[in-house]
Structures are given as C-alpha cells and as structure tokens.
Amino acid sequence: MGSVTFNTTVGLIIAGLSTVVHAAKLEEVAPFPKPEQGFTRQVIHLPSQPQEENFQVEILAGKTLTVDCNRQRLGGILEEKNLEGWGYPFYRLEKVIGPMSTMMACPDGKSKQDFVPVVGDGFLLRYNSKLPIVLYVPEDVDVRYRVWSASSKIEKAVQE
C-alpha cells in the first residue's frame, strides 16, 4: 500500500515539474527579440488542456482610462509575425488609436477608471500550451487575456 502512495506522489511531483519546465523563461524557449524602444514584451504561458482545439485565447490589450457611462474602445491591429529560423509566431501591436466612444449624455455625470480594450483584427488566437504567446505592445498598453471554450453541443445547419 505504501508503494502505491509513493508512486502516486512521485507521479504528482513529476507532473508538477513538467509544468514548471513548461513555463520556462522565454529565452530558454527560443531567441525572441528584445522589445524595441517604446515597446514592452509581454508573455502568456497557457496550461495544458485536453483537446486544445476546442479552446481559443482572446487577447485584451488596452489602457486604463478615465471613462464615463459611454462605451469606450481603442483601435488597432494585432499582427502575427514569424520568428525566423524557428517558425514560432509572435504578435505585434504597432499602433493604438483612440479612444473612441459612444456620445450619449451621462445623467449622473460621474467618471471612473476602467480598462478600455483595443478592438480590431487579430486578437483571437489558437490555443497552444506548448508555446508561449509573445506580444510586443506600446509601453502604455497592458495585456490581459481570456480563454474561450467550445460548447460540446453541435448544431446542424438547415438547407433552405
């Protein structure tokens, strides 16, 4: 009985070490370029998932701004680049424009600090826990993300 517990414990330790190794420093994965002046390099390490094809990662790059009751957004395009010689993707947000806003009158006239995301093309990525997501963004931009998963329910289209 003690052997089973020991083997289970060793298995859990090995699984934990595998996760630690997987989240290795970026420089140990590949020679991604250092950020240029005016940019930061931000990295996302995703945990392994069963059936990763059923997941996507939404990149929420943006800024914390003073906003009122109107919907605010920034504009930009997240471009996929290729790490030459390695074939690994990385992403660059070259320019952020805005903010843009709806123009409703706000009855209470109050404002608050809120995260305003960049809206544009390229922000929904394939889930891949084997490689980090490497992003180069302007210094005043924060990067957040969320994971989307597919429903197990599959619908059939109707011929019309």
DSSP file (Angstrom, degrees, kcal/mol; ACC not computed):
  #  RESIDUE AA STRUCTURE BP1 BP2  ACC     N-H-->O    O-->H-N    N-H-->O    O-->H-N    TCO  KAPPA ALPHA  PHI   PSI    X-CA   Y-CA   Z-CA
    1    1 A M     >        0   0    0      0, 0.0     4,-1.7     0, 0.0     3,-0.2   0.000 360.0 360.0 360.0 -39.7    0.0    0.0    0.0
    2    2 A G  H  >  +     0   0    0      1,-0.2     4,-2.4     2,-0.2     5,-0.1   0.842 360.0  57.4 -62.9 -33.6    2.9    2.4    0.8
    3    3 A S  H  > S+     0   0    0      2,-0.2     4,-2.7     1,-0.2    -1,-0.2   0.877 104.1  51.2 -64.5 -39.4    4.3    1.7   -2.7
    4    4 A V  H  > S+     0   0    0     -3,-0.2     4,-2.5     2,-0.2    -1,-0.2   0.929 111.8  46.8 -64.3 -45.3    1.1    2.9   -4.3
    5    5 A T  H  X S+     0   0    0     -4,-1.7     4,-2.6     2,-0.2    -2,-0.2   0.917 113.2  49.4 -62.6 -43.5    1.1    6.1   -2.3
    6    6 A F  H  X S+     0   0    0     -4,-2.4     4,-2.9     2,-0.2    -2,-0.2   0.930 112.0  47.5 -61.9 -46.5    4.8    6.7   -3.1
    7    7 A N  H  X S+     0   0    0     -4,-2.7     4,-2.6     2,-0.2    -1,-0.2   0.892 112.8  49.1 -63.3 -40.1    4.3    6.1   -6.8
    8    8 A T  H  X S+     0   0    0     -4,-2.5     4,-2.4     2,-0.2    -1,-0.2   0.925 112.5  48.0 -63.9 -44.1    1.3    8.5   -6.9
    9    9 A T  H  X S+     0   0    0     -4,-2.6     4,-2.4     2,-0.2    -2,-0.2   0.925 112.2  48.5 -63.1 -44.9    3.3   11.1   -5.0
   10   10 A V  H  X S+     0   0    0     -4,-2.9     4,-2.8     1,-0.2    -1,-0.2   0.912 110.8  52.2 -61.2 -41.7    6.2   10.7   -7.4
   11   11 A G  H  X S+     0   0    0     -4,-2.6     4,-2.5     1,-0.2    -2,-0.2   0.905 110.2  47.7 -60.7 -42.0    3.9   11.0  -10.3
   12   12 A L  H  X S+     0   0    0     -4,-2.4     4,-2.3     2,-0.2    -1,-0.2   0.890 112.0  49.8 -66.5 -39.2    2.4   14.2   -9.0
   13   13 A I  H  X S+     0   0    0     -4,-2.4     4,-2.5     2,-0.2    -2,-0.2   0.926 112.0  47.9 -64.7 -44.1    5.8   15.7   -8.3
   14   14 A I  H  X S+     0   0    0     -4,-2.8     4,-2.4     2,-0.2    -2,-0.2   0.915 111.3  50.5 -62.9 -43.0    6.9   14.8  -11.9
   15   15 A A  H  X S+     0   0    0     -4,-2.5     4,-1.7     1,-0.2    -1,-0.2   0.909 111.4  49.2 -60.6 -41.5    3.7   16.3  -13.3
   16   16 A G  H  X S+     0   0    0     -4,-2.3     4,-2.0     1,-0.2    -2,-0.2   0.896 110.5  49.5 -64.7 -40.8    4.4   19.5  -11.3
   17   17 A L  H  X S+     0   0    0     -4,-2.5     4,-3.0     1,-0.2     5,-0.2   0.876 106.5  56.7 -65.5 -36.9    8.0   19.6  -12.5
   18   18 A S  H  X S+     0   0    0     -4,-2.4     4,-2.4     1,-0.2    -1,-0.2   0.903 107.5  48.2 -59.7 -41.3    6.8   19.2  -16.1
   19   19 A T  H  X S+     0   0    0     -4,-1.7     4,-1.8     2,-0.2    -1,-0.2   0.905 111.8  49.6 -65.7 -40.9    4.6   22.3  -15.6
   20   20 A V  H  < S+     0   0    0     -4,-2.0    -2,-0.2     2,-0.2    -1,-0.2   0.929 112.6  46.5 -64.0 -44.9    7.5   24.2  -14.2
   21   21 A V  H >< S+     0   0    0     -4,-3.0     3,-1.3     1,-0.2    -1,-0.2   0.900 109.6  55.5 -62.8 -40.0    9.7   23.2  -17.1
   22   22 A H  H 3< S+     0   0    0     -4,-2.4    -1,-0.2     1,-0.3    -2,-0.2   0.860 104.3  53.4 -61.5 -35.6    7.0   24.1  -19.5
   23   23 A A  T 3< S+     0   0    0     -4,-1.8    -1,-0.3    -5,-0.1    -2,-0.1  -0.080  85.5 151.1 -90.6  35.4    6.8   27.6  -18.0
   24   24 A A    <   -     0   0    0     -3,-1.3     5,-0.1     1,-0.2    -3,-0.1  -0.120  58.3 -75.0 -62.9 162.4   10.5   28.1  -18.6
   25   25 A K    >>  -     0   0    0      1,-0.1     3,-1.5     3,-0.1     4,-0.6  -0.257  43.7-116.7 -58.0 148.0   12.0   31.5  -19.2
   26   26 A L  H >> S+     0   0    0      1,-0.3     4,-1.8     2,-0.2     3,-1.4   0.862 113.7  60.5 -57.2 -39.3   11.3   32.8  -22.7
   27   27 A E  H 34 S+     0   0    0      1,-0.3    -1,-0.3     2,-0.2    -2,-0.1   0.751 100.7  55.9 -62.7 -23.5   15.0   32.9  -23.6
   28   28 A E  H <4 S+     0   0    0     -3,-1.5    -1,-0.3     1,-0.1    -2,-0.2   0.659 107.3  50.2 -81.5 -16.6   15.1   29.1  -22.9
   29   29 A V  H << S-     0   0    0     -3,-1.4    -2,-0.2    -4,-0.6    -1,-0.1   0.929 128.5 -37.3 -84.4 -52.8   12.3   28.5  -25.5
   30   30 A A     <  -     0   0    0     -4,-1.8     2,-2.2     2,-0.0    -1,-0.4  -0.968  65.1 -87.2-167.5 161.1   13.7   30.5  -28.4
   31   31 A P        +     0   0    0      0, 0.0    -4,-0.1     0, 0.0     3,-0.1  -0.407  51.3 179.3 -80.6  67.0   15.6   33.7  -29.2
   32   32 A F        -     0   0    0     -2,-2.2    -2,-0.0    -6,-0.3    -3,-0.0  -0.438  36.8-100.2 -64.6 141.5   12.6   36.1  -29.3
   33   33 A P        -     0   0    0      0, 0.0    -1,-0.1     0, 0.0     3,-0.1  -0.247  33.4-108.7 -65.0 151.1   13.8   39.6  -30.0
   34   34 A K        -     0   0    0      1,-0.1     2,-0.1    -3,-0.1     6,-0.1  -0.434  49.0 -90.3 -68.4 152.9   14.1   42.2  -27.2
   35   35 A P        -     0   0    0      0, 0.0    -1,-0.1     0, 0.0     3,-0.1  -0.392  41.6-119.0 -68.5 144.9   11.5   44.9  -27.3
   36   36 A E    >   -     0   0    0      1,-0.2     3,-2.1     4,-0.1     2,-0.0  -0.304  47.7 -71.7 -73.3 165.4   12.3   48.0  -29.3
   37   37 A Q  T 3  S+     0   0    0      1,-0.3    -1,-0.2    -2,-0.0     3,-0.1  -0.369 125.5  25.9 -59.2 134.8   12.4   51.4  -27.6
   38   38 A G  T 3  S+     0   0    0      1,-0.3   101,-2.3    -3,-0.1     2,-0.3   0.380 111.3  88.0  90.6  -3.1    8.9   52.5  -26.7
   39   39 A F  E <   -A  138   0A   0     -3,-2.1     2,-0.3    99,-0.3    -1,-0.3  -0.866  58.9-152.0-124.9 157.6    7.6   48.8  -26.6
   40   40 A T  E     -A  137   0A   0     97,-2.9    97,-2.2    -2,-0.3     2,-0.6  -0.921  16.3-132.1-121.7 155.5    7.3   46.1  -24.0
   41   41 A R  E     -A  136   0A   0     -2,-0.3     2,-0.4    95,-0.2    95,-0.2  -0.942  25.7-173.4-106.5 122.3    7.4   42.4  -24.5
   42   42 A Q  E     -A  135   0A   0     93,-3.0    93,-3.0    -2,-0.6     2,-0.4  -0.941   4.8-158.6-120.2 141.3    4.6   40.6  -22.6
   43   43 A V  E     -A  134   0A   0     -2,-0.4     2,-0.5    91,-0.2    91,-0.2  -0.934   8.9-161.5-127.5 139.1    4.3   36.8  -22.4
   44   44 A I  E     -A  133   0A   0     89,-2.3    89,-2.8    -2,-0.4     2,-0.6  -0.984   4.7-163.7-119.5 123.6    1.4   34.4  -21.7
   45   45 A H        -     0   0    0     -2,-0.5    84,-0.1    87,-0.2   -22,-0.1  -0.943  15.1-154.6-105.3 118.6    2.1   30.8  -20.7
   46   46 A L        -     0   0    0     -2,-0.6     2,-0.1    85,-0.3     3,-0.1  -0.706  14.1-119.6 -95.0 142.6   -1.0   28.7  -21.1
   47   47 A P        -     0   0    0      0, 0.0    82,-0.1     0, 0.0     2,-0.1  -0.458  39.9 -93.0 -74.7 153.9   -1.7   25.5  -19.1
   48   48 A S        -     0   0    0     81,-0.1    80,-0.0    -2,-0.1   -29,-0.0  -0.402  45.7-168.7 -65.2 141.0   -2.1   22.2  -21.0
   49   49 A Q    >   -     0   0    0     -2,-0.1     3,-0.6    -3,-0.1     2,-0.3  -0.970  27.3-110.3-129.6 145.1   -5.7   21.4  -21.8
   50   50 A P  T 3  S+     0   0    0      0, 0.0     4,-0.1     0, 0.0     0, 0.0  -0.596 105.0   8.6 -69.9 139.3   -7.3   18.2  -23.1
   51   51 A Q  T >  S-     0   0    0     -2,-0.3     3,-2.3     1,-0.1     4,-0.0   0.967  74.4-173.6  53.6  62.9   -8.4   18.8  -26.7
   52   52 A E  G X  S+     0   0    0     -3,-0.6     3,-1.8     1,-0.3    75,-0.4   0.686  74.3  77.2 -61.6 -18.2   -6.8   22.2  -27.1
   53   53 A E  G 3  S+     0   0    0      1,-0.3    -1,-0.3    73,-0.1    -2,-0.1   0.676  86.8  62.5 -65.2 -14.5   -8.5   22.5  -30.5
   54   54 A N  G <  S+     0   0    0     -3,-2.3    96,-2.6    -4,-0.1     2,-0.3   0.311  98.3  71.0 -91.0   8.4  -11.7   23.3  -28.5
   55   55 A F  E <   -D  149   0B   0     -3,-1.8    72,-1.1    94,-0.2     2,-0.3  -0.892  54.5-174.6-125.8 154.3  -10.1   26.5  -27.0
   56   56 A Q  E     -DE 148 126B   0     92,-2.1    92,-3.1    -2,-0.3     2,-0.5  -0.960  20.0-132.4-139.3 158.4   -9.1   29.9  -28.2
   57   57 A V  E     -DE 147 125B   0     68,-2.7    68,-3.4    -2,-0.3     2,-0.6  -0.960  12.2-154.2-115.5 124.6   -7.3   32.8  -26.5
   58   58 A E  E     -DE 146 124B   0     88,-3.1    88,-1.8    -2,-0.5     2,-0.5  -0.877  12.6-144.1 -97.4 121.7   -8.7   36.3  -26.7
   59   59 A I  E     -D  145   0B   0     64,-3.3     2,-0.7    -2,-0.6    86,-0.2  -0.749  11.1-166.3 -86.1 126.0   -6.0   39.0  -26.3
   60   60 A L  E     +D  144   0B   0     84,-3.3    84,-2.0    -2,-0.5     2,-0.3  -0.783  14.5 172.6-114.6  84.1   -7.3   42.0  -24.4
   61   61 A A  E     +D  143   0B   0     -2,-0.7    57,-3.5    57,-0.3     2,-0.3  -0.720  24.0 114.3 -88.0 142.8   -4.7   44.7  -25.0
   62   62 A G  E     -DF 142 117B   0     80,-2.4    80,-3.1    -2,-0.3     2,-0.3  -0.976  53.2 -95.3-179.5-167.9   -5.7   48.1  -23.7
   63   63 A K  E     - F   0 116B   0     53,-2.0    53,-3.4    -2,-0.3     2,-0.7  -0.956  28.5-117.1-134.6 150.5   -5.3   51.0  -21.3
   64   64 A T  E     + F   0 115B   0     -2,-0.3     2,-0.3    51,-0.3    51,-0.2  -0.833  49.9 168.2 -88.0 117.9   -6.8   52.1  -18.0
   65   65 A L  E     - F   0 114B   0     49,-2.6    49,-2.5    -2,-0.7     2,-0.6  -0.824  44.0 -98.6-128.3 162.6   -8.5   55.4  -18.8
   66   66 A T  E     + F   0 113B   0     -2,-0.3     2,-0.3    47,-0.2    47,-0.2  -0.766  54.0 175.3 -81.9 122.0  -11.0   57.7  -17.1
   67   67 A V  E     - F   0 112B   0     45,-3.4    45,-2.6    -2,-0.6     2,-0.1  -0.847  23.1-153.0-128.7 161.7  -14.4   56.9  -18.6
   68   68 A D        -     0   0    0     -2,-0.3    43,-0.1    43,-0.2     4,-0.1  -0.194  57.8 -62.0-111.3-152.0  -18.0   58.0  -18.2
   69   69 A C  S    S+     0   0    0     41,-0.2    36,-0.1    -2,-0.1     2,-0.1   0.606 103.9  99.8 -75.6 -10.6  -21.2   56.0  -18.9
   70   70 A N  S    S-     0   0    0     34,-0.2     2,-0.5    32,-0.1    -2,-0.2  -0.364  85.1-103.1 -75.3 155.0  -20.4   55.7  -22.7
   71   71 A R        -     0   0    0     -2,-0.1    31,-1.6    -4,-0.1     2,-0.3  -0.674  43.2-162.4 -76.8 126.4  -18.8   52.6  -24.2
   72   72 A Q  E     +G  101   0C   0     -2,-0.5     2,-0.3    29,-0.2    29,-0.2  -0.809  15.7 164.1-111.0 149.6  -15.2   53.3  -24.9
   73   73 A R  E     -G  100   0C   0     27,-2.1    27,-3.3    -2,-0.3     2,-0.3  -0.981  24.7-140.8-157.5 159.4  -12.7   51.4  -27.1
   74   74 A L  E     - h   0 118C   0     43,-2.4    45,-3.3    -2,-0.3     2,-0.3  -0.775  23.2-129.4-113.1 162.7   -9.3   51.8  -28.7
   75   75 A G  E     +Gh  97 119C   0     22,-2.9    22,-2.6    -2,-0.3     2,-0.3  -0.879  41.0 120.3-117.5 149.6   -8.4   50.7  -32.2
   76   76 A G        -     0   0    0     43,-1.1     2,-0.4    -2,-0.3    45,-0.3  -0.944  47.1-113.7 174.1 170.5   -5.5   48.7  -33.5
   77   77 A I        -     0   0    0     18,-0.4     2,-0.8    -2,-0.3    17,-0.7  -0.993  16.9-146.0-127.3 127.1   -4.4   45.5  -35.4
   78   78 A L  E     -B   93   0A   0     43,-2.4     2,-0.4    -2,-0.4    15,-0.2  -0.833  24.4-157.4 -91.8 109.6   -2.5   42.7  -33.7
   79   79 A E  E     -B   92   0A   0     13,-2.7    13,-2.4    -2,-0.8     2,-0.4  -0.728   9.6-134.6 -94.6 134.9   -0.2   41.4  -36.4
   80   80 A E  E     -B   91   0A   0     -2,-0.4     2,-0.2    11,-0.2    11,-0.2  -0.741  26.9-175.4 -85.0 131.7    1.3   37.9  -36.4
   81   81 A K  E     -B   90   0A   0      9,-3.5     9,-1.7    -2,-0.4     2,-0.4  -0.741  20.3-123.4-118.5 169.7    5.0   37.7  -37.2
   82   82 A N  E     -B   89   0A   0     -2,-0.2     2,-1.1     7,-0.2     6,-0.0  -0.967  15.1-129.1-120.8 129.0    7.3   34.7  -37.6
   83   83 A L  E >>> -B   88   0A   0      5,-3.2     3,-2.3    -2,-0.4     4,-2.1  -0.654  41.1-121.4 -75.0 103.8   10.5   34.1  -35.6
   84   84 A E  T 345S+     0   0    0     -2,-1.1    -1,-0.1     1,-0.3     4,-0.0  -0.143  90.2  12.8 -53.1 134.1   12.9   33.5  -38.5
   85   85 A G  T 345S+     0   0    0      1,-0.1    -1,-0.3     2,-0.0    -2,-0.0   0.240 127.3  58.1  85.0 -13.6   14.6   30.1  -38.4
   86   86 A W  T <45S-     0   0    0     -3,-2.3    -2,-0.2     2,-0.1    -1,-0.1   0.663  88.2-140.0-117.0 -30.0   12.2   28.8  -35.7
   87   87 A G  T  <5 +     0   0    0     -4,-2.1    -3,-0.1     1,-0.3    -2,-0.0   0.575  52.4 142.0  76.7   9.7    8.8   29.1  -37.2
   88   88 A Y  E   < -B   83   0A   0     -5,-0.6    -5,-3.2     1,-0.0    -1,-0.3  -0.647  47.9-126.6 -84.8 138.9    7.3   30.3  -33.9
   89   89 A P  E     +B   82   0A   0      0, 0.0    45,-0.4     0, 0.0     2,-0.3  -0.530  28.6 174.8 -80.7 150.7    4.7   33.0  -34.0
   90   90 A F  E     -B   81   0A   0     -9,-1.7    -9,-3.5    -2,-0.2     2,-0.4  -0.935  21.1-130.2-142.6 167.7    4.8   36.2  -32.1
   91   91 A Y  E     -Bc  80 135A   0     43,-2.8    45,-2.6    -2,-0.3     2,-0.4  -0.912  12.8-163.8-128.8 145.1    2.5   39.2  -32.2
   92   92 A R  E     -Bc  79 136A   0    -13,-2.4   -13,-2.7    -2,-0.4     2,-0.8  -0.991  10.6-162.1-133.1 127.7    3.0   43.0  -32.5
   93   93 A L  E     +B   78   0A   0     43,-2.8   -15,-0.2    -2,-0.4     3,-0.1  -0.899  18.9 179.3-104.4  99.7    0.5   45.8  -31.8
   94   94 A E        +     0   0    0     -2,-0.8     2,-0.4   -17,-0.7    -1,-0.2   0.930  58.7  10.5 -72.0 -48.9    2.1   48.6  -33.7
   95   95 A K        -     0   0    0    -18,-0.3     2,-0.5    43,-0.0   -18,-0.4  -0.995  56.4-157.1-141.8 136.9   -0.2   51.5  -33.2
   96   96 A V        -     0   0    0     -2,-0.4     2,-0.3   -20,-0.1   -20,-0.2  -0.965  16.7-167.7-115.4 128.0   -3.2   52.2  -30.9
   97   97 A I  E     -G   75   0C   0    -22,-2.6   -22,-2.9    -2,-0.5     3,-0.2  -0.818  33.0 -17.9-114.0 155.6   -5.7   54.8  -31.9
   98   98 A G  E     -     0   0C   0     -2,-0.3     2,-0.2     1,-0.3   -24,-0.2  -0.680  41.4-119.1 113.1-166.4   -8.4   56.5  -29.9
   99   99 A P  E     -     0   0C   0      0, 0.0     2,-0.3     0, 0.0    -1,-0.3   0.271  45.2-172.8 -82.1 153.5  -10.2   56.3  -27.6
  100  100 A M  E     -G   73   0C   0    -27,-3.3   -27,-2.1    -3,-0.2     2,-0.3  -0.862   8.3-178.1-111.2 151.4  -13.4   56.2  -29.5
  101  101 A S  E     -G   72   0C   0     -2,-0.3   -29,-0.2   -29,-0.2     2,-0.1  -0.988  33.8-107.6-149.3 152.3  -16.7   56.5  -27.6
  102  102 A T        -     0   0    0    -31,-1.6   -32,-0.1    -2,-0.3     0, 0.0  -0.442  36.5-133.0 -68.5 162.1  -20.4   56.5  -28.0
  103  103 A M        +     0   0    0     -2,-0.1     2,-0.1   -33,-0.1    -1,-0.1  -0.193  48.8 144.5-119.1  42.1  -21.7   60.0  -27.4
  104  104 A M        -     0   0    0      1,-0.1     2,-0.4     0, 0.0   -34,-0.2  -0.460  55.8-109.7 -76.7 151.1  -24.6   59.5  -25.0
  105  105 A A        -     0   0    0     -2,-0.1    -1,-0.1   -36,-0.1    -2,-0.0  -0.676  29.9-136.8 -76.1 133.7  -25.3   62.1  -22.4
  106  106 A C    >   -     0   0    0     -2,-0.4     3,-0.5     1,-0.2    -1,-0.0  -0.842   8.7-156.4 -97.4 112.5  -24.5   60.6  -19.0
  107  107 A P  T 3  S+     0   0    0      0, 0.0    -1,-0.2     0, 0.0    -2,-0.0   0.859  92.2  42.1 -58.5 -39.0  -27.2   61.5  -16.5
  108  108 A D  T 3  S-     0   0    0      2,-0.1     3,-0.1     1,-0.1    -2,-0.0   0.710  92.1-144.9 -84.7 -17.4  -25.1   61.2  -13.4
  109  109 A G    <   +     0   0    0     -3,-0.5     2,-0.2     1,-0.2    -1,-0.1   0.603  49.1 142.8  67.6  11.3  -22.0   62.9  -14.9
  110  110 A K        -     0   0    0      1,-0.0     2,-0.3     0, 0.0   -41,-0.2  -0.508  32.7-163.0 -85.5 152.2  -19.7   60.6  -13.0
  111  111 A S        -     0   0    0     -2,-0.2     2,-0.3   -43,-0.1   -43,-0.2  -0.909   7.9-179.8-129.0 161.3  -16.4   59.2  -14.3
  112  112 A K  E     -F   67   0B   0    -45,-2.6   -45,-3.4    -2,-0.3     2,-0.4  -0.950  35.5 -95.1-151.0 165.8  -14.3   56.3  -13.2
  113  113 A Q  E     +F   66   0B   0     -2,-0.3     2,-0.3   -47,-0.2   -47,-0.2  -0.764  52.8 161.7 -85.7 131.6  -11.1   54.5  -14.1
  114  114 A D  E     -F   65   0B   0    -49,-2.5   -49,-2.6    -2,-0.4     2,-0.5  -0.992  44.4-102.2-150.6 154.1  -11.7   51.4  -16.3
  115  115 A F  E     -F   64   0B   0     -2,-0.3   -51,-0.3   -51,-0.2    -2,-0.0  -0.669  33.9-162.2 -78.0 124.7   -9.8   49.1  -18.6
  116  116 A V  E     -F   63   0B   0    -53,-3.4   -53,-2.0    -2,-0.5   -43,-0.1  -0.945  12.5-144.0-112.0 115.9  -10.5   50.1  -22.2
  117  117 A P  E     -F   62   0B   0      0, 0.0   -43,-2.4     0, 0.0     2,-0.5  -0.381  14.2-114.8 -81.9 156.4   -9.6   47.3  -24.7
  118  118 A V  E     -h   74   0C   0    -57,-3.5     2,-0.5   -45,-0.2   -57,-0.3  -0.767  31.9-157.3 -83.0 129.8   -8.2   47.7  -28.2
  119  119 A V  E     +h   75   0C   0    -45,-3.3   -43,-1.1    -2,-0.5     2,-0.3  -0.939  41.4  87.0-112.9 132.1  -10.7   46.4  -30.8
  120  120 A G  S    S-     0   0    0     -2,-0.5     3,-0.5   -45,-0.2     2,-0.2  -0.966  73.1 -34.4 172.0-160.3   -9.6   45.3  -34.2
  121  121 A D  S    S+     0   0    0    -45,-0.3   -43,-2.4    -2,-0.3     0, 0.0  -0.556 105.6  29.6 -88.4 150.0   -8.3   42.3  -36.2
  122  122 A G  S    S+     0   0    0     -2,-0.2    -1,-0.2   -45,-0.2   -45,-0.1   0.501  75.1 116.1  92.2   6.7   -6.0   39.5  -34.9
  123  123 A F        +     0   0    0     -3,-0.5   -64,-3.3     1,-0.1     2,-0.6   0.483  58.1  76.5 -92.2  -1.8   -7.0   39.4  -31.2
  124  124 A L  E     -E   58   0B   0    -66,-0.2     2,-0.3   -68,-0.0   -66,-0.2  -0.939  67.7-176.3-110.8 114.7   -8.5   35.8  -31.2
  125  125 A L  E     -E   57   0B   0    -68,-3.4   -68,-2.7    -2,-0.6     2,-0.2  -0.730  30.8-100.3-114.7 156.6   -5.7   33.2  -31.2
  126  126 A R  E     -E   56   0B   0     -2,-0.3     2,-0.4   -70,-0.2   -70,-0.2  -0.484  43.3-113.5 -68.4 141.4   -5.4   29.4  -31.4
  127  127 A Y        +     0   0    0    -72,-1.1     2,-0.3   -75,-0.4   -72,-0.1  -0.673  45.7 161.5 -80.0 126.4   -4.8   27.8  -28.0
  128  128 A N    >   -     0   0    0     -2,-0.4     3,-0.9     3,-0.2   -82,-0.3  -0.798  20.5-175.8-149.6 102.4   -1.4   26.2  -27.8
  129  129 A S  T 3  S+     0   0    0     -2,-0.3   -81,-0.1     1,-0.2   -83,-0.1   0.607  79.0  72.3 -75.1 -10.4    0.1   25.3  -24.4
  130  130 A K  T 3  S+     0   0    0      1,-0.1    -1,-0.2   -83,-0.1   -82,-0.0   0.738 102.2  39.4 -78.5 -21.6    3.3   24.1  -26.0
  131  131 A L  S <  S-     0   0    0     -3,-0.9   -85,-0.3     3,-0.0    -3,-0.2  -0.973  85.2-118.5-127.4 142.2    4.5   27.6  -26.9
  132  132 A P        -     0   0    0      0, 0.0     2,-0.7     0, 0.0   -87,-0.2  -0.424  27.5-118.4 -70.9 153.9    4.2   30.9  -25.1
  133  133 A I  E     -A   44   0A   0    -89,-2.8   -89,-2.3    -2,-0.1     2,-0.5  -0.868  33.4-163.0 -91.4 116.7    2.2   33.7  -26.6
  134  134 A V  E     -A   43   0A   0     -2,-0.7   -43,-2.8   -45,-0.4     2,-0.4  -0.901   9.0-176.4-109.2 124.9    4.7   36.5  -27.1
  135  135 A L  E     -Ac  42  91A   0    -93,-3.0   -93,-3.0    -2,-0.5     2,-0.6  -0.961  18.1-158.0-126.1 137.9    3.4   40.0  -27.6
  136  136 A Y  E     +Ac  41  92A   0    -45,-2.6   -43,-2.8    -2,-0.4   -95,-0.2  -0.969  28.7 164.3-112.4 118.9    5.1   43.3  -28.4
  137  137 A V  E     -A   40   0A   0    -97,-2.2   -97,-2.9    -2,-0.6   -43,-0.1  -0.912  44.6 -82.5-133.2 157.1    3.0   46.3  -27.5
  138  138 A P  E >   -A   39   0A   0      0, 0.0     3,-2.2     0, 0.0   -99,-0.3  -0.250  48.7-108.8 -56.4 150.2    3.5   50.0  -26.9
  139  139 A E  T 3  S+     0   0    0   -101,-2.3  -100,-0.1     1,-0.3  -101,-0.0   0.765 116.8  54.9 -54.9 -30.7    4.8   50.8  -23.4
  140  140 A D  T 3  S+     0   0    0   -102,-0.3     2,-0.4     2,-0.0    -1,-0.3   0.289  91.7  92.9 -90.2  12.3    1.5   52.4  -22.3
  141  141 A V    <   -     0   0    0     -3,-2.2     2,-0.3   -78,-0.1   -78,-0.2  -0.902  60.0-154.8-110.4 132.1   -0.6   49.3  -23.2
  142  142 A D  E     -D   62   0B   0    -80,-3.1   -80,-2.4    -2,-0.4     2,-0.5  -0.752  11.1-141.3 -97.7 150.5   -1.4   46.4  -20.8
  143  143 A V  E     +D   61   0B   0     -2,-0.3     2,-0.3   -82,-0.2   -82,-0.2  -0.964  26.6 162.9-117.6 126.6   -2.1   42.9  -22.0
  144  144 A R  E     -D   60   0B   0    -84,-2.0   -84,-3.3    -2,-0.5     2,-0.3  -0.818  13.9-166.4-125.3 168.5   -4.8   40.7  -20.4
  145  145 A Y  E     -D   59   0B   0     -2,-0.3     2,-0.3   -86,-0.2   -86,-0.2  -0.990  12.0-158.5-153.2 161.3   -6.4   37.6  -21.9
  146  146 A R  E     -D   58   0B   0    -88,-1.8   -88,-3.1    -2,-0.3     2,-0.5  -0.988  20.6-126.7-140.9 153.0   -9.3   35.2  -21.5
  147  147 A V  E     -D   57   0B   0     -2,-0.3     2,-0.4   -90,-0.2   -90,-0.2  -0.842  19.2-159.6-102.8 131.1   -9.8   31.7  -22.7
  148  148 A W  E     -D   56   0B   0    -92,-3.1   -92,-2.1    -2,-0.5     2,-0.4  -0.853   6.9-162.3-106.3 142.9  -12.8   30.7  -24.7
  149  149 A S  E     -D   55   0B   0     -2,-0.4   -94,-0.2   -94,-0.2     2,-0.2  -0.959  19.1-115.4-128.4 149.3  -14.0   27.1  -25.0
  150  150 A A        -     0   0    0    -96,-2.6     2,-0.1    -2,-0.4   -96,-0.1  -0.486  31.6-112.9 -78.6 147.1  -16.4   25.4  -27.4
  151  151 A S        -     0   0    0     -2,-0.2    -1,-0.1     2,-0.2     0, 0.0  -0.474  15.1-132.8 -71.8 149.2  -19.7   24.0  -26.3
  152  152 A S  S    S+     0   0    0     -2,-0.1     2,-0.5     2,-0.0    -1,-0.1   0.659  84.9  94.0 -77.3 -14.0  -20.0   20.3  -26.5
  153  153 A K        -     0   0    0      1,-0.0     2,-0.5     0, 0.0    -2,-0.2  -0.676  61.3-165.2 -81.9 125.8  -23.3   20.8  -28.2
  154  154 A I        -     0   0    0     -2,-0.5     2,-0.2     2,-0.0    -2,-0.0  -0.954   4.5-154.4-115.3 128.0  -23.1   20.8  -32.0
  155  155 A E        -     0   0    0     -2,-0.5     2,-0.4     0, 0.0     0, 0.0  -0.633  10.5-129.3 -99.4 157.5  -25.9   22.0  -34.1
  156  156 A K        -     0   0    0     -2,-0.2     2,-0.1     1,-0.0    -2,-0.0  -0.896  21.0-123.2-108.8 136.1  -26.8   21.1  -37.7
  157  157 A A        -     0   0    0     -2,-0.4     2,-0.4     1,-0.1    -1,-0.0  -0.363  23.3-127.1 -71.3 155.6  -27.5   23.7  -40.4
  158  158 A V        -     0   0    0     -2,-0.1     2,-0.4     2,-0.0    -1,-0.1  -0.891  15.8-126.7-107.1 133.5  -30.8   23.6  -42.3
  159  159 A Q              0   0    0     -2,-0.4     0, 0.0     1,-0.1     0, 0.0  -0.654 360.0 360.0 -77.9 129.7  -30.9   23.6  -46.1
  160  160 A E              0   0    0     -2,-0.4    -1,-0.1     0, 0.0    -2,-0.0   0.334 360.0 360.0-128.7 360.0  -33.0   26.4  -47.4
